Each structure stands twice: as C-alpha cells, then as structure tokens.
C-alpha cells in the first residue's frame, strides 16, 4: 500500500509499505479520509518521543470496511484501543486504561495510508448521507466533547456560563462547537494568527479575538504552552474551571496561588471515552455541531507539503484532511 511515513524531524516520505494484517477481531479498512492532528505535527517536528521514526502517523480516520460480515460498511474510527478488562475500562473511563494503544504510536501504525486495521468495537457506522471526510472529524471533535463534558460536570452554579477558548485550531474550534451543543451560548475564541482568526470569524461565524482581559466561568486551553496556561490562569473567574487539552509544552505557566485563592478547578483531559466518541459521532450525524465545512482536503501524496504549510502558519483552515485513495 501507499503510505505517508514520518522518517525524521520535518521529513515525510510517500512510499510503498506492507499492507496491514488484521488481528483476531479486527477489520481491514480502506481509508477514505484522515485528518492532520496537532500531535502529528509534534511528531513531525521531532518533539514526541512516543512516536519514533520511521512511523506511519495519522489517527483521525474514516473509511470503508473491506471483507468479512461488514464488508462495504462506511465507518469512522475510534483510534484508542483498550483492554476492556481493567478497572478504568470497566468503569467507563477507557481513556485511562494502563495498556491503552492508539494508532500512530507503536506498536500500531497510523492511518496516513491506504489501509488500516482496527478492532470491531472501535468502529462506528456512518450514515450514507454523511460524507466520510466529515465523519473523520469525529476523533478531534470527541477530544473537545470529552473535555467540555467534564468541565460542565465540575462547574458549580454561577451567575453566567461564559466560556473562552485559547487557540483557534481544530481542537479549539471543536471545543466552541461542543460548548454550544451542550448549552453554553457565550463562547469566545482567542486566536493570535490573523489569517486563522479571520477564517473563524468570516467562515465559521465564531466570535474570535486576538486577546482578552475578561474573566470566564469556563476556560479551555487548546494549545498547552506555558504562555497559554498563564493566560488561562488569569482568564478564569473565581470558582471557574480550566480545561487543559493542549500538549504543546510540558511545564510552566499556571498561577497556582490565584487558582488556590479563587478556588479555580483545573482539569487535565486526554482523548475521550468510547461513549464520548459515540455521542460525538451522533452529534455530527444529526447536525448539532454545525455544517463542519471548515476543513481543507488534499491528496495523501501531497501530505508532506501539507505539513510544511501548517508548519509555516499559512493554512487558515483549522484542519487539513488527506485522502489516501485520491
């Protein structure tokens, strides 16, 4: 099969690779659409030792099952593979499974390829009326859906339910969409990149600003750098909640004194549960997350250039979807 292989910092090679061999209980999927995630970019830059070269990246995928009883079925892929037996899995918190695996990390190759193999329980059927490119957004949208759900569960009664999202990439935009789908109507996105900010305003109809000095009940850090954590610490109102999704930088930034004195709740959030993923897919299918028309589509063979363009900051769209079969 053809695949886009990460071979070293800022280097991707489009080349032939062995077809995946499905394990017991798994299906072979012909990949139709696969998104470029921020974690793929971290690996591409050489910043993620969990993803050593050479490796096929990509975990935001949708495609068509090939072979078996579900042959021809259109599916979106939950890339998180868990044991199903540990206390975390049994309690419905599969994302905390100690033996969890995710495609695009060893030992599982990713979906920047023509084919990928996934367990039966990781596949959600996509209605014929929903394009597979939109179905591929289920994974990044589920990340934010999970975070927002946790935040709303933790939020004590306050006068308002205002929210601000730091970072206007796919995860930040997804957080804004999830917030509104769950009843939070006052949502602002901070996006310093002028081109991206204009896209969010003009194309996505979002309230996007370069910076803010207000305070909000819910603060989502969709970037995860020391500077954005510092901003989140200042933006949270007393009794508010900070939802930390981004993994840009490991340490620094939090104003622990202010968070303590003002009883601000900090929640680190990672991926999603299986139920979060199913709920997100359903929300996509029934239109609760909007038209989802803010991605750009390119061929997988042009993937190296897509990564370079994202690296240079010249892509206004929050997401690029690659099409392996094109």
N, C-alpha and C positions, 0 to 999 in steps of 0.2 A: 504494500500500500504506500501511497504518498503521505508524508508527514512533515510537519514543521518542527525541527529538532533544535533545542537550545544546546549549543556546543561550548559556550563560554560567555563572559560578560559582553553584552551588546552584540552577540553573534547568534544568528539563527540560520539553519541550513534546511532548505526544502529538498527532501530526498526520499528515496525508497527505504522502507522499513518493513520488518516482518509483520504479517497480519497478526492481530491478537488471537490467542487461543482461549475461548471461553472456558472458565472453570465450571464445576458442577453447580447447577442452579443459576447460571448466568446466561445472558443473551448477547448475541453479537448485534451491534447497532451500526447501521450506516449513518455516519454523522452528516447531518444537513447543515447545521449552524452551530457555531461555537464562539463565545464572546471572549475578548481580551480583558482580563481582570487586573486589578491593581497588584495582586500577589504574583501574577505572571510577570508584570513589569518589575517587581522587586527581584524576582529570579533572573530576569533578563539583564538587570544591572549588576548582578553578582552579589546581591545583598541578602539572599535567602539560602542558608546552608542546609535547609531541609530539602532543597531542590537542586542537587548537584548535577552538573553536566557530565555526559550527554543525557538529555531527558526530553520527552515529549510533554510539553506543558498543556494547559487548557482544561478547564473543568466546568464551564458554563455551556452545556451542550443539549441539543435536541436532535432527534433523527428518527430512523425507521428500523424496527426490528427485522432482522433477516434470519429466516429459518425457525423451526420449532412451531409450537402451537400458536404463538402470537405473531407469526410471520406477517409482515406488512403493516403492523400496528405503529402508528405515529406516537412517539413518546418524548417527554422531557426527562432529563436525567438528574436525580439527586446524587451528586458525586461522592457523598460521605458514606463510606462502608463501615458498618459497626458490627459488633459480635452478637448483639441481640440477647445476651445472657447475663451480663454484669449488672450490678445494682443501678448504674446510670441508665442503661438501656431499658431495664425493667420498669424504672420509674418514669420513662418517657423523656429522659434527657440524654438521648443518644449522642449528642454532640460532645458530651463529656466522657464517652467511652474510652477507657485507657488504652485500648488496642485499635482505636479508630484509624482508618486509612482514607485517603482522598485521592482520586485520580489526579495526576500531575505531580505526585510525590511518590518516591519509591516505597513499596515495590510495584505500584500501579502507574503505568504510563497514562498520559493525558489524552485529551480529545482534539488536539490540533492535528488531526489525522482523518483519513477516510473511514476508519473503523475504530470502535472502542467496545470493550466487553464490560457489562455491568450486571450485578445480581438482579433477579426478578423483582425483589421488593424495593429497589431503587428507581423504578420506572413508573411514571405517571402518564396515563393515556391522554393524548392531546386531541380535542375535537377537530373534525375536518375543517371547521370554519376558522380555526386559529392558525395563522402562519407559524411554521416551525421556528423562524427567526425570532418571533415574539416569545414563543414557548421557551427558547434558550435563555430568556431573561429571568426565568423562574429562580435560578440559583442566586444571582446578585440581589434580586428583589426579596428573596427569602431571608437573606442575611439581615436586611434592614427591617423586614417584617418581625423577625425574632427579637431584634433589639427594641423596637418600638413596643412590642407586646410586654416585654419585661419592664420597660420604663413606665408604662401606664399602670401596670400592676403595682409598682413600687411608689407611685406618686400619691402623696397624701392630698386630701381636699385642699384646694387653693382657690383664690378668687378667680384666676383665669387659668386657661390651659394653653398658654402660648408656647411656641417651640421655635428654636433656631437650630439650623444645621450648619456645621462648619465643614465646607467642602462641597462643591457642586458637581463632582463626578458621578458615576453611575450609582454608587452606594449612597451618596448624599441625596441625590435626586430620588432614589428609591425610598429613602427614609421620609422625605417630604410626602411622597405618594402614600406610603403606609400610614403616616400620621393622619392624613386627611381621611383615608379609608377607615380609620379607627375613631374618627370623630373630632380630631383636632383641626380646627379651621384656620387658626392664626399661625402660619408657618413662614419663616424667613430662611433663605439660604445665603450664607456668606461665601462668595467665590471671588478671589482676587484677580483671576485671569480675565481680562476684559473681554476677550473673544468668547470664552465659555459663559461668562456672565450674561452677555448679550444674547447668546443662544437660549439660555434658560428663560430669559425674560420674553424674548420675541417668539420663540418656537414652542416652549414648554409652558408659557403663561405662569411662570413662577415669580414670586417676589424675591429677587436676588440683589444683594448689596455687596459693596466692596469691603465694608467693615461695619461694625455695630457697637454701640456703647450702652445698649439697653440691658435688661435682665429678663430671663425667661424661665418658665417652670420646667421646661424640658430642653436640654442642650445635647445635641448629637455631634460627637467628634468623629467624622467620617474620614479623617486624614491620619491622625495618630502621631503627630510630631510634638516635640516639647512646646513649640510655639502655639500649636492649636490646643494642647491641653491647658496651657496658661490662659488662653482666650476662653476656653470652656469654664475654667475655674472662676473667671471674672463675670461671665455671662449668666451663670446660674443664679437664680433668685433664691433667697432664704427658703429652705425646705424643698428646693428643686432637685432635679435628677440629671446627672450627666451620664449619657450612654456612650461608651467608648468602643468604637468599631474598628477604626483605622489601626494599621500596624506599621506605620511609616518609620517610627523610631522607638527604641526600647524604653528609654528613661527620660526623666525630667519634665518640668512644666507645671505640675499640679501645685496649686496653692493649698496645701493641706491645712494650714491654720484657718484660712477662711472657710474651707469646707467643713471643718470641725465646729467652728463658732456658729456657722449658719445652718448646721445640720443638712448639708448637701449630700445626697446619695450618689455614689459613684458605682456604676455597673460596667464591668468589662463583659463584652458579649462576643461570642465566637460562633460562627456559622448559624445553625438552626437545628431544630428537632425535625423528625420525619413529619410530624403533624404540622409544624410551621411551613414546611416545604409544600405539603398538600394544600394547606389553606392558601398559600401564595399562588400556587398554580390555579386554584379555583377562582381566586380574585382576578387573575389575568384573563381567564376564560370568560368570566361574566362581565368584564369591563370595569370593575371597581377601581383599577389602578390606571385608568385613562387609556388613551389611544396607543401608548408605548411606541410612538413613532420617532423617537429621538436618537435612534442608533444609525450608524453608517455601515453599509455592507461592502466587504471586499473579498476577493478570492484568497483562499489559504496560500496559494502560490505567491501572493503579494504580501504575505504576513510579515516578512522582515521589514519591509518599508512601512507597514502599519505601525509596528513597534517603534521604529525610528521617528515617525511623525508624532506619536504620542509623547515620546521622549523629548522632542523639541518644543512641545506645548502648542503645536499649530492645529490640533484637532479640536474643533468646537463641540462636536457631539460628545456626550458623556460616555458613549460606548461604541466600539467597533466590533461588528460581528463578522467572522470569517466563514466562508463557505467552501468546505473541502471538496465538494463534488463539482464545483464550477470550473 
